[in-house]
Amino acid sequence: MSQVNFEAMSDAELRLYFLENRQDRAACQAYLDRFSQRPKSIIASPSDPDFDAKIQAAIRQKLESSPSSQPANNTVDRTE
């Protein structure tokens, strides 16, 4: 069995490889390592008065920037 070079794979290739080879612990570790090393951004703190609006805006932005995302017609009704 040949050694797989996870470093040479793009994020999409590594994700696909991992999904197709879930028993491969090295692939799982490479996938987790790659994404844990990315910088984290703080959208809002729980005490922020605009917390809900900022979270919803971040989700919308992520969905719009994702090339594989389908347009979502789901809205959250906050009138309950």
HTML snippet that shows the backbone in 3Dmol.js (N, CA, C, O; Angstrom):
<script src="https://3Dmol.org/build/3Dmol-min.js"></script>
<div id="view" style="width:600px;height:400px;position:relative"></div>
<script>
const pdb = `
ATOM      1  N   MET A   1       0.846  -1.185   0.000  1.00  0.00           N
ATOM      2  CA  MET A   1       0.000   0.000   0.000  1.00  0.00           C
ATOM      3  C   MET A   1       0.890   1.247   0.000  1.00  0.00           C
ATOM      4  O   MET A   1       1.814   1.347   0.807  1.00  0.00           O
ATOM      5  N   SER A   2       0.622   2.171  -0.878  1.00  0.00           N
ATOM      6  CA  SER A   2       1.450   3.368  -0.982  1.00  0.00           C
ATOM      7  C   SER A   2       1.007   4.422   0.028  1.00  0.00           C
ATOM      8  O   SER A   2      -0.153   4.477   0.437  1.00  0.00           O
ATOM      9  N   GLN A   3       1.956   5.243   0.410  1.00  0.00           N
ATOM     10  CA  GLN A   3       1.692   6.316   1.367  1.00  0.00           C
ATOM     11  C   GLN A   3       0.998   7.467   0.637  1.00  0.00           C
ATOM     12  O   GLN A   3       1.430   7.862  -0.446  1.00  0.00           O
ATOM     13  N   VAL A   4      -0.075   8.008   1.221  1.00  0.00           N
ATOM     14  CA  VAL A   4      -0.823   9.108   0.622  1.00  0.00           C
ATOM     15  C   VAL A   4      -0.236  10.423   1.125  1.00  0.00           C
ATOM     16  O   VAL A   4       0.019  10.575   2.319  1.00  0.00           O
ATOM     17  N   ASN A   5      -0.022  11.369   0.220  1.00  0.00           N
ATOM     18  CA  ASN A   5       0.526  12.675   0.580  1.00  0.00           C
ATOM     19  C   ASN A   5      -0.622  13.660   0.806  1.00  0.00           C
ATOM     20  O   ASN A   5      -1.110  14.286  -0.135  1.00  0.00           O
ATOM     21  N   PHE A   6      -1.042  13.786   2.053  1.00  0.00           N
ATOM     22  CA  PHE A   6      -2.157  14.672   2.378  1.00  0.00           C
ATOM     23  C   PHE A   6      -1.781  16.134   2.204  1.00  0.00           C
ATOM     24  O   PHE A   6      -2.636  16.962   1.889  1.00  0.00           O
ATOM     25  N   GLU A   7      -0.521  16.456   2.405  1.00  0.00           N
ATOM     26  CA  GLU A   7      -0.052  17.840   2.274  1.00  0.00           C
ATOM     27  C   GLU A   7      -0.243  18.368   0.851  1.00  0.00           C
ATOM     28  O   GLU A   7      -0.484  19.558   0.653  1.00  0.00           O
ATOM     29  N   ALA A   8      -0.134  17.482  -0.131  1.00  0.00           N
ATOM     30  CA  ALA A   8      -0.252  17.896  -1.528  1.00  0.00           C
ATOM     31  C   ALA A   8      -1.704  18.060  -1.964  1.00  0.00           C
ATOM     32  O   ALA A   8      -1.975  18.601  -3.036  1.00  0.00           O
ATOM     33  N   MET A   9      -2.633  17.597  -1.138  1.00  0.00           N
ATOM     34  CA  MET A   9      -4.061  17.665  -1.494  1.00  0.00           C
ATOM     35  C   MET A   9      -4.635  19.031  -1.137  1.00  0.00           C
ATOM     36  O   MET A   9      -4.238  19.654  -0.152  1.00  0.00           O
ATOM     37  N   SER A  10      -5.576  19.478  -1.960  1.00  0.00           N
ATOM     38  CA  SER A  10      -6.319  20.687  -1.620  1.00  0.00           C
ATOM     39  C   SER A  10      -7.291  20.334  -0.491  1.00  0.00           C
ATOM     40  O   SER A  10      -7.464  19.161  -0.160  1.00  0.00           O
ATOM     41  N   ASP A  11      -7.913  21.337   0.090  1.00  0.00           N
ATOM     42  CA  ASP A  11      -8.890  21.082   1.142  1.00  0.00           C
ATOM     43  C   ASP A  11     -10.013  20.183   0.637  1.00  0.00           C
ATOM     44  O   ASP A  11     -10.428  19.249   1.323  1.00  0.00           O
ATOM     45  N   ALA A  12     -10.498  20.471  -0.564  1.00  0.00           N
ATOM     46  CA  ALA A  12     -11.596  19.682  -1.138  1.00  0.00           C
ATOM     47  C   ALA A  12     -11.162  18.239  -1.397  1.00  0.00           C
ATOM     48  O   ALA A  12     -11.920  17.303  -1.146  1.00  0.00           O
ATOM     49  N   GLU A  13      -9.941  18.065  -1.900  1.00  0.00           N
ATOM     50  CA  GLU A  13      -9.440  16.711  -2.163  1.00  0.00           C
ATOM     51  C   GLU A  13      -9.266  15.922  -0.870  1.00  0.00           C
ATOM     52  O   GLU A  13      -9.609  14.741  -0.808  1.00  0.00           O
ATOM     53  N   LEU A  14      -8.735  16.573   0.162  1.00  0.00           N
ATOM     54  CA  LEU A  14      -8.543  15.902   1.441  1.00  0.00           C
ATOM     55  C   LEU A  14      -9.885  15.518   2.053  1.00  0.00           C
ATOM     56  O   LEU A  14     -10.042  14.417   2.581  1.00  0.00           O
ATOM     57  N   ARG A  15     -10.840  16.419   1.980  1.00  0.00           N
ATOM     58  CA  ARG A  15     -12.178  16.123   2.506  1.00  0.00           C
ATOM     59  C   ARG A  15     -12.788  14.931   1.781  1.00  0.00           C
ATOM     60  O   ARG A  15     -13.316  14.019   2.418  1.00  0.00           O
ATOM     61  N   LEU A  16     -12.720  14.933   0.471  1.00  0.00           N
ATOM     62  CA  LEU A  16     -13.275  13.834  -0.321  1.00  0.00           C
ATOM     63  C   LEU A  16     -12.560  12.522  -0.012  1.00  0.00           C
ATOM     64  O   LEU A  16     -13.202  11.483   0.143  1.00  0.00           O
ATOM     65  N   TYR A  17     -11.231  12.568   0.077  1.00  0.00           N
ATOM     66  CA  TYR A  17     -10.470  11.357   0.397  1.00  0.00           C
ATOM     67  C   TYR A  17     -10.898  10.812   1.758  1.00  0.00           C
ATOM     68  O   TYR A  17     -11.124   9.612   1.913  1.00  0.00           O
ATOM     69  N   PHE A  18     -11.006  11.711   2.745  1.00  0.00           N
ATOM     70  CA  PHE A  18     -11.401  11.279   4.074  1.00  0.00           C
ATOM     71  C   PHE A  18     -12.805  10.680   4.075  1.00  0.00           C
ATOM     72  O   PHE A  18     -13.037   9.651   4.708  1.00  0.00           O
ATOM     73  N   LEU A  19     -13.739  11.314   3.374  1.00  0.00           N
ATOM     74  CA  LEU A  19     -15.102  10.785   3.329  1.00  0.00           C
ATOM     75  C   LEU A  19     -15.162   9.420   2.656  1.00  0.00           C
ATOM     76  O   LEU A  19     -15.989   8.582   3.016  1.00  0.00           O
ATOM     77  N   GLU A  20     -14.293   9.198   1.688  1.00  0.00           N
ATOM     78  CA  GLU A  20     -14.274   7.910   0.993  1.00  0.00           C
ATOM     79  C   GLU A  20     -13.449   6.858   1.736  1.00  0.00           C
ATOM     80  O   GLU A  20     -13.565   5.667   1.447  1.00  0.00           O
ATOM     81  N   ASN A  21     -12.618   7.284   2.689  1.00  0.00           N
ATOM     82  CA  ASN A  21     -11.729   6.376   3.431  1.00  0.00           C
ATOM     83  C   ASN A  21     -11.822   6.662   4.922  1.00  0.00           C
ATOM     84  O   ASN A  21     -10.817   6.965   5.565  1.00  0.00           O
ATOM     85  N   ARG A  22     -13.009   6.565   5.462  1.00  0.00           N
ATOM     86  CA  ARG A  22     -13.240   6.926   6.863  1.00  0.00           C
ATOM     87  C   ARG A  22     -12.445   6.086   7.852  1.00  0.00           C
ATOM     88  O   ARG A  22     -12.218   6.518   8.982  1.00  0.00           O
ATOM     89  N   GLN A  23     -12.025   4.912   7.451  1.00  0.00           N
ATOM     90  CA  GLN A  23     -11.249   4.054   8.342  1.00  0.00           C
ATOM     91  C   GLN A  23      -9.780   4.479   8.413  1.00  0.00           C
ATOM     92  O   GLN A  23      -9.040   3.993   9.269  1.00  0.00           O
ATOM     93  N   ASP A  24      -9.358   5.364   7.541  1.00  0.00           N
ATOM     94  CA  ASP A  24      -7.969   5.824   7.487  1.00  0.00           C
ATOM     95  C   ASP A  24      -7.748   6.882   8.572  1.00  0.00           C
ATOM     96  O   ASP A  24      -8.107   8.047   8.402  1.00  0.00           O
ATOM     97  N   ARG A  25      -7.154   6.458   9.680  1.00  0.00           N
ATOM     98  CA  ARG A  25      -6.939   7.370  10.811  1.00  0.00           C
ATOM     99  C   ARG A  25      -5.985   8.510  10.463  1.00  0.00           C
ATOM    100  O   ARG A  25      -6.136   9.624  10.964  1.00  0.00           O
ATOM    101  N   ALA A  26      -5.015   8.234   9.614  1.00  0.00           N
ATOM    102  CA  ALA A  26      -4.062   9.281   9.216  1.00  0.00           C
ATOM    103  C   ALA A  26      -4.781  10.365   8.419  1.00  0.00           C
ATOM    104  O   ALA A  26      -4.471  11.547   8.566  1.00  0.00           O
ATOM    105  N   ALA A  27      -5.733   9.980   7.582  1.00  0.00           N
ATOM    106  CA  ALA A  27      -6.506  10.958   6.806  1.00  0.00           C
ATOM    107  C   ALA A  27      -7.363  11.802   7.738  1.00  0.00           C
ATOM    108  O   ALA A  27      -7.470  13.017   7.569  1.00  0.00           O
ATOM    109  N   CYS A  28      -7.965  11.155   8.712  1.00  0.00           N
ATOM    110  CA  CYS A  28      -8.779  11.881   9.697  1.00  0.00           C
ATOM    111  C   CYS A  28      -7.918  12.886  10.443  1.00  0.00           C
ATOM    112  O   CYS A  28      -8.309  14.041  10.608  1.00  0.00           O
ATOM    113  N   GLN A  29      -6.748  12.452  10.894  1.00  0.00           N
ATOM    114  CA  GLN A  29      -5.865  13.344  11.641  1.00  0.00           C
ATOM    115  C   GLN A  29      -5.385  14.497  10.770  1.00  0.00           C
ATOM    116  O   GLN A  29      -5.322  15.635  11.236  1.00  0.00           O
ATOM    117  N   ALA A  30      -5.046  14.225   9.519  1.00  0.00           N
ATOM    118  CA  ALA A  30      -4.608  15.284   8.609  1.00  0.00           C
ATOM    119  C   ALA A  30      -5.724  16.305   8.392  1.00  0.00           C
ATOM    120  O   ALA A  30      -5.481  17.511   8.363  1.00  0.00           O
ATOM    121  N   TYR A  31      -6.938  15.809   8.241  1.00  0.00           N
ATOM    122  CA  TYR A  31      -8.102  16.683   8.041  1.00  0.00           C
ATOM    123  C   TYR A  31      -8.319  17.566   9.271  1.00  0.00           C
ATOM    124  O   TYR A  31      -8.489  18.779   9.147  1.00  0.00           O
ATOM    125  N   LEU A  32      -8.311  16.959  10.448  1.00  0.00           N
ATOM    126  CA  LEU A  32      -8.516  17.720  11.680  1.00  0.00           C
ATOM    127  C   LEU A  32      -7.385  18.708  11.922  1.00  0.00           C
ATOM    128  O   LEU A  32      -7.631  19.844  12.327  1.00  0.00           O
ATOM    129  N   ASP A  33      -6.146  18.288  11.678  1.00  0.00           N
ATOM    130  CA  ASP A  33      -4.994  19.175  11.859  1.00  0.00           C
ATOM    131  C   ASP A  33      -5.082  20.396  10.951  1.00  0.00           C
ATOM    132  O   ASP A  33      -4.832  21.524  11.376  1.00  0.00           O
ATOM    133  N   ARG A  34      -5.437  20.152   9.704  1.00  0.00           N
ATOM    134  CA  ARG A  34      -5.489  21.258   8.744  1.00  0.00           C
ATOM    135  C   ARG A  34      -6.497  22.314   9.182  1.00  0.00           C
ATOM    136  O   ARG A  34      -6.215  23.510   9.113  1.00  0.00           O
ATOM    137  N   PHE A  35      -7.645  21.883   9.623  1.00  0.00           N
ATOM    138  CA  PHE A  35      -8.680  22.850   9.962  1.00  0.00           C
ATOM    139  C   PHE A  35      -8.517  23.435  11.357  1.00  0.00           C
ATOM    140  O   PHE A  35      -9.024  24.525  11.625  1.00  0.00           O
ATOM    141  N   SER A  36      -7.829  22.744  12.246  1.00  0.00           N
ATOM    142  CA  SER A  36      -7.601  23.314  13.575  1.00  0.00           C
ATOM    143  C   SER A  36      -6.508  24.378  13.548  1.00  0.00           C
ATOM    144  O   SER A  36      -6.423  25.196  14.464  1.00  0.00           O
ATOM    145  N   GLN A  37      -5.669  24.379  12.510  1.00  0.00           N
ATOM    146  CA  GLN A  37      -4.589  25.354  12.403  1.00  0.00           C
ATOM    147  C   GLN A  37      -5.040  26.675  11.785  1.00  0.00           C
ATOM    148  O   GLN A  37      -4.291  27.653  11.788  1.00  0.00           O
ATOM    149  N   ARG A  38      -6.239  26.704  11.264  1.00  0.00           N
ATOM    150  CA  ARG A  38      -6.735  27.945  10.654  1.00  0.00           C
ATOM    151  C   ARG A  38      -7.071  28.966  11.731  1.00  0.00           C
ATOM    152  O   ARG A  38      -7.516  28.610  12.822  1.00  0.00           O
ATOM    153  N   PRO A  39      -6.854  30.231  11.414  1.00  0.00           N
ATOM    154  CA  PRO A  39      -7.207  31.262  12.396  1.00  0.00           C
ATOM    155  C   PRO A  39      -8.720  31.295  12.621  1.00  0.00           C
ATOM    156  O   PRO A  39      -9.512  31.138  11.692  1.00  0.00           O
ATOM    157  N   LYS A  40      -9.083  31.499  13.861  1.00  0.00           N
ATOM    158  CA  LYS A  40     -10.494  31.577  14.224  1.00  0.00           C
ATOM    159  C   LYS A  40     -10.889  33.044  14.323  1.00  0.00           C
ATOM    160  O   LYS A  40     -10.121  33.865  14.824  1.00  0.00           O
ATOM    161  N   SER A  41     -12.061  33.368  13.855  1.00  0.00           N
ATOM    162  CA  SER A  41     -12.536  34.737  13.998  1.00  0.00           C
ATOM    163  C   SER A  41     -13.709  34.753  14.962  1.00  0.00           C
ATOM    164  O   SER A  41     -14.546  33.851  14.960  1.00  0.00           O
ATOM    165  N   ILE A  42     -13.756  35.773  15.769  1.00  0.00           N
ATOM    166  CA  ILE A  42     -14.843  35.934  16.722  1.00  0.00           C
ATOM    167  C   ILE A  42     -15.862  36.863  16.093  1.00  0.00           C
ATOM    168  O   ILE A  42     -15.568  38.015  15.774  1.00  0.00           O
ATOM    169  N   ILE A  43     -17.062  36.341  15.922  1.00  0.00           N
ATOM    170  CA  ILE A  43     -18.128  37.106  15.282  1.00  0.00           C
ATOM    171  C   ILE A  43     -18.782  38.040  16.287  1.00  0.00           C
ATOM    172  O   ILE A  43     -18.978  39.224  16.013  1.00  0.00           O
ATOM    173  N   ALA A  44     -19.114  37.503  17.444  1.00  0.00           N
ATOM    174  CA  ALA A  44     -19.755  38.289  18.496  1.00  0.00           C
ATOM    175  C   ALA A  44     -19.622  37.539  19.807  1.00  0.00           C
ATOM    176  O   ALA A  44     -19.518  36.312  19.828  1.00  0.00           O
ATOM    177  N   SER A  45     -19.628  38.279  20.884  1.00  0.00           N
ATOM    178  CA  SER A  45     -19.620  37.631  22.198  1.00  0.00           C
ATOM    179  C   SER A  45     -21.076  37.471  22.654  1.00  0.00           C
ATOM    180  O   SER A  45     -21.948  38.213  22.202  1.00  0.00           O
ATOM    181  N   PRO A  46     -21.341  36.521  23.535  1.00  0.00           N
ATOM    182  CA  PRO A  46     -22.721  36.303  23.985  1.00  0.00           C
ATOM    183  C   PRO A  46     -23.352  37.530  24.649  1.00  0.00           C
ATOM    184  O   PRO A  46     -24.576  37.667  24.652  1.00  0.00           O
ATOM    185  N   SER A  47     -22.547  38.403  25.199  1.00  0.00           N
ATOM    186  CA  SER A  47     -23.095  39.605  25.847  1.00  0.00           C
ATOM    187  C   SER A  47     -23.351  40.749  24.866  1.00  0.00           C
ATOM    188  O   SER A  47     -23.893  41.784  25.253  1.00  0.00           O
ATOM    189  N   ASP A  48     -22.969  40.574  23.613  1.00  0.00           N
ATOM    190  CA  ASP A  48     -23.167  41.602  22.588  1.00  0.00           C
ATOM    191  C   ASP A  48     -24.661  41.790  22.332  1.00  0.00           C
ATOM    192  O   ASP A  48     -25.356  40.810  22.066  1.00  0.00           O
ATOM    193  N   PRO A  49     -25.176  43.024  22.403  1.00  0.00           N
ATOM    194  CA  PRO A  49     -26.610  43.236  22.181  1.00  0.00           C
ATOM    195  C   PRO A  49     -27.064  42.886  20.752  1.00  0.00           C
ATOM    196  O   PRO A  49     -28.246  42.623  20.529  1.00  0.00           O
ATOM    197  N   ASP A  50     -26.141  42.883  19.795  1.00  0.00           N
ATOM    198  CA  ASP A  50     -26.468  42.535  18.412  1.00  0.00           C
ATOM    199  C   ASP A  50     -26.030  41.115  18.070  1.00  0.00           C
ATOM    200  O   ASP A  50     -25.788  40.807  16.903  1.00  0.00           O
ATOM    201  N   PHE A  51     -25.927  40.255  19.068  1.00  0.00           N
ATOM    202  CA  PHE A  51     -25.434  38.889  18.885  1.00  0.00           C
ATOM    203  C   PHE A  51     -26.203  38.151  17.788  1.00  0.00           C
ATOM    204  O   PHE A  51     -25.592  37.635  16.852  1.00  0.00           O
ATOM    205  N   ASP A  52     -27.526  38.095  17.888  1.00  0.00           N
ATOM    206  CA  ASP A  52     -28.331  37.348  16.909  1.00  0.00           C
ATOM    207  C   ASP A  52     -28.133  37.877  15.490  1.00  0.00           C
ATOM    208  O   ASP A  52     -27.956  37.096  14.554  1.00  0.00           O
ATOM    209  N   ALA A  53     -28.162  39.181  15.332  1.00  0.00           N
ATOM    210  CA  ALA A  53     -28.013  39.776  14.005  1.00  0.00           C
ATOM    211  C   ALA A  53     -26.635  39.479  13.416  1.00  0.00           C
ATOM    212  O   ALA A  53     -26.517  39.190  12.226  1.00  0.00           O
ATOM    213  N   LYS A  54     -25.600  39.547  14.241  1.00  0.00           N
ATOM    214  CA  LYS A  54     -24.241  39.285  13.753  1.00  0.00           C
ATOM    215  C   LYS A  54     -24.062  37.817  13.364  1.00  0.00           C
ATOM    216  O   LYS A  54     -23.413  37.517  12.362  1.00  0.00           O
ATOM    217  N   ILE A  55     -24.629  36.910  14.146  1.00  0.00           N
ATOM    218  CA  ILE A  55     -24.542  35.483  13.829  1.00  0.00           C
ATOM    219  C   ILE A  55     -25.285  35.186  12.532  1.00  0.00           C
ATOM    220  O   ILE A  55     -24.764  34.483  11.666  1.00  0.00           O
ATOM    221  N   GLN A  56     -26.482  35.710  12.394  1.00  0.00           N
ATOM    222  CA  GLN A  56     -27.257  35.486  11.171  1.00  0.00           C
ATOM    223  C   GLN A  56     -26.555  36.066   9.944  1.00  0.00           C
ATOM    224  O   GLN A  56     -26.570  35.457   8.874  1.00  0.00           O
ATOM    225  N   ALA A  57     -25.944  37.233  10.095  1.00  0.00           N
ATOM    226  CA  ALA A  57     -25.213  37.843   8.979  1.00  0.00           C
ATOM    227  C   ALA A  57     -24.007  36.987   8.597  1.00  0.00           C
ATOM    228  O   ALA A  57     -23.719  36.819   7.412  1.00  0.00           O
ATOM    229  N   ALA A  58     -23.305  36.449   9.587  1.00  0.00           N
ATOM    230  CA  ALA A  58     -22.145  35.594   9.307  1.00  0.00           C
ATOM    231  C   ALA A  58     -22.568  34.310   8.605  1.00  0.00           C
ATOM    232  O   ALA A  58     -21.887  33.849   7.689  1.00  0.00           O
ATOM    233  N   ILE A  59     -23.677  33.738   9.026  1.00  0.00           N
ATOM    234  CA  ILE A  59     -24.187  32.527   8.368  1.00  0.00           C
ATOM    235  C   ILE A  59     -24.579  32.829   6.936  1.00  0.00           C
ATOM    236  O   ILE A  59     -24.245  32.070   6.027  1.00  0.00           O
ATOM    237  N   ARG A  60     -25.288  33.935   6.725  1.00  0.00           N
ATOM    238  CA  ARG A  60     -25.677  34.334   5.361  1.00  0.00           C
ATOM    239  C   ARG A  60     -24.453  34.523   4.471  1.00  0.00           C
ATOM    240  O   ARG A  60     -24.427  34.065   3.329  1.00  0.00           O
ATOM    241  N   GLN A  61     -23.440  35.203   5.005  1.00  0.00           N
ATOM    242  CA  GLN A  61     -22.223  35.455   4.236  1.00  0.00           C
ATOM    243  C   GLN A  61     -21.532  34.148   3.882  1.00  0.00           C
ATOM    244  O   GLN A  61     -21.061  33.982   2.756  1.00  0.00           O
ATOM    245  N   LYS A  62     -21.467  33.225   4.821  1.00  0.00           N
ATOM    246  CA  LYS A  62     -20.830  31.933   4.573  1.00  0.00           C
ATOM    247  C   LYS A  62     -21.599  31.153   3.507  1.00  0.00           C
ATOM    248  O   LYS A  62     -20.992  30.547   2.624  1.00  0.00           O
ATOM    249  N   LEU A  63     -22.921  31.164   3.585  1.00  0.00           N
ATOM    250  CA  LEU A  63     -23.727  30.454   2.596  1.00  0.00           C
ATOM    251  C   LEU A  63     -23.572  31.062   1.203  1.00  0.00           C
ATOM    252  O   LEU A  63     -23.508  30.340   0.208  1.00  0.00           O
ATOM    253  N   GLU A  64     -23.514  32.376   1.138  1.00  0.00           N
ATOM    254  CA  GLU A  64     -23.382  33.054  -0.158  1.00  0.00           C
ATOM    255  C   GLU A  64     -21.998  32.861  -0.762  1.00  0.00           C
ATOM    256  O   GLU A  64     -21.856  32.866  -1.984  1.00  0.00           O
ATOM    257  N   SER A  65     -20.977  32.691   0.071  1.00  0.00           N
ATOM    258  CA  SER A  65     -19.617  32.539  -0.438  1.00  0.00           C
ATOM    259  C   SER A  65     -19.275  31.091  -0.759  1.00  0.00           C
ATOM    260  O   SER A  65     -18.258  30.821  -1.397  1.00  0.00           O
ATOM    261  N   SER A  66     -20.109  30.166  -0.325  1.00  0.00           N
ATOM    262  CA  SER A  66     -19.849  28.746  -0.562  1.00  0.00           C
ATOM    263  C   SER A  66     -20.297  28.367  -1.968  1.00  0.00           C
ATOM    264  O   SER A  66     -21.480  28.487  -2.284  1.00  0.00           O
ATOM    265  N   PRO A  67     -19.365  27.905  -2.833  1.00  0.00           N
ATOM    266  CA  PRO A  67     -19.723  27.585  -4.215  1.00  0.00           C
ATOM    267  C   PRO A  67     -20.661  26.388  -4.331  1.00  0.00           C
ATOM    268  O   PRO A  67     -21.377  26.266  -5.324  1.00  0.00           O
ATOM    269  N   SER A  68     -20.671  25.511  -3.345  1.00  0.00           N
ATOM    270  CA  SER A  68     -21.502  24.322  -3.440  1.00  0.00           C
ATOM    271  C   SER A  68     -22.839  24.480  -2.741  1.00  0.00           C
ATOM    272  O   SER A  68     -23.638  23.544  -2.715  1.00  0.00           O
ATOM    273  N   SER A  69     -23.091  25.647  -2.176  1.00  0.00           N
ATOM    274  CA  SER A  69     -24.335  25.810  -1.429  1.00  0.00           C
ATOM    275  C   SER A  69     -25.513  26.069  -2.363  1.00  0.00           C
ATOM    276  O   SER A  69     -25.388  26.722  -3.399  1.00  0.00           O
ATOM    277  N   GLN A  70     -26.627  25.547  -1.967  1.00  0.00           N
ATOM    278  CA  GLN A  70     -27.877  25.776  -2.666  1.00  0.00           C
ATOM    279  C   GLN A  70     -28.519  27.014  -2.047  1.00  0.00           C
ATOM    280  O   GLN A  70     -28.351  27.253  -0.851  1.00  0.00           O
ATOM    281  N   PRO A  71     -29.251  27.806  -2.830  1.00  0.00           N
ATOM    282  CA  PRO A  71     -29.944  28.939  -2.231  1.00  0.00           C
ATOM    283  C   PRO A  71     -30.937  28.446  -1.187  1.00  0.00           C
ATOM    284  O   PRO A  71     -31.717  27.527  -1.438  1.00  0.00           O
ATOM    285  N   ALA A  72     -30.898  29.060  -0.031  1.00  0.00           N
ATOM    286  CA  ALA A  72     -31.796  28.636   1.046  1.00  0.00           C
ATOM    287  C   ALA A  72     -32.969  29.595   1.148  1.00  0.00           C
ATOM    288  O   ALA A  72     -32.795  30.813   1.116  1.00  0.00           O
ATOM    289  N   ASN A  73     -34.145  29.045   1.269  1.00  0.00           N
ATOM    290  CA  ASN A  73     -35.346  29.852   1.442  1.00  0.00           C
ATOM    291  C   ASN A  73     -35.820  29.800   2.882  1.00  0.00           C
ATOM    292  O   ASN A  73     -36.939  30.213   3.185  1.00  0.00           O
ATOM    293  N   ASN A  74     -34.975  29.295   3.770  1.00  0.00           N
ATOM    294  CA  ASN A  74     -35.345  29.181   5.175  1.00  0.00           C
ATOM    295  C   ASN A  74     -35.075  30.513   5.876  1.00  0.00           C
ATOM    296  O   ASN A  74     -34.020  31.125   5.708  1.00  0.00           O
ATOM    297  N   THR A  75     -36.044  30.936   6.654  1.00  0.00           N
ATOM    298  CA  THR A  75     -35.853  32.123   7.462  1.00  0.00           C
ATOM    299  C   THR A  75     -36.173  31.781   8.898  1.00  0.00           C
ATOM    300  O   THR A  75     -36.927  30.849   9.176  1.00  0.00           O
ATOM    301  N   VAL A  76     -35.604  32.531   9.793  1.00  0.00           N
ATOM    302  CA  VAL A  76     -35.855  32.308  11.202  1.00  0.00           C
ATOM    303  C   VAL A  76     -36.861  33.343  11.662  1.00  0.00           C
ATOM    304  O   VAL A  76     -36.638  34.543  11.504  1.00  0.00           O
ATOM    305  N   ASP A  77     -37.975  32.885  12.234  1.00  0.00           N
ATOM    306  CA  ASP A  77     -38.993  33.776  12.729  1.00  0.00           C
ATOM    307  C   ASP A  77     -38.747  34.026  14.200  1.00  0.00           C
ATOM    308  O   ASP A  77     -38.919  33.121  15.017  1.00  0.00           O
ATOM    309  N   ARG A  78     -38.349  35.230  14.553  1.00  0.00           N
ATOM    310  CA  ARG A  78     -37.991  35.555  15.935  1.00  0.00           C
ATOM    311  C   ARG A  78     -39.181  36.159  16.685  1.00  0.00           C
ATOM    312  O   ARG A  78     -38.983  36.794  17.721  1.00  0.00           O
ATOM    313  N   THR A  79     -40.404  35.980  16.195  1.00  0.00           N
ATOM    314  CA  THR A  79     -41.566  36.597  16.828  1.00  0.00           C
ATOM    315  C   THR A  79     -42.205  35.719  17.867  1.00  0.00           C
ATOM    316  O   THR A  79     -43.221  36.106  18.445  1.00  0.00           O
ATOM    317  N   GLU A  80     -41.652  34.542  18.134  1.00  0.00           N
ATOM    318  CA  GLU A  80     -42.254  33.624  19.111  1.00  0.00           C
ATOM    319  C   GLU A  80     -42.169  34.154  20.505  1.00  0.00           C
ATOM    320  O   GLU A  80     -42.629  33.502  21.442  1.00  0.00           O
TER     321      GLU A  80
END
`;
const viewer = $3Dmol.createViewer("view");
viewer.addModel(pdb, "pdb");
viewer.setStyle({}, {cartoon: {color: "spectrum"}});
viewer.zoomTo();
viewer.render();
</script>
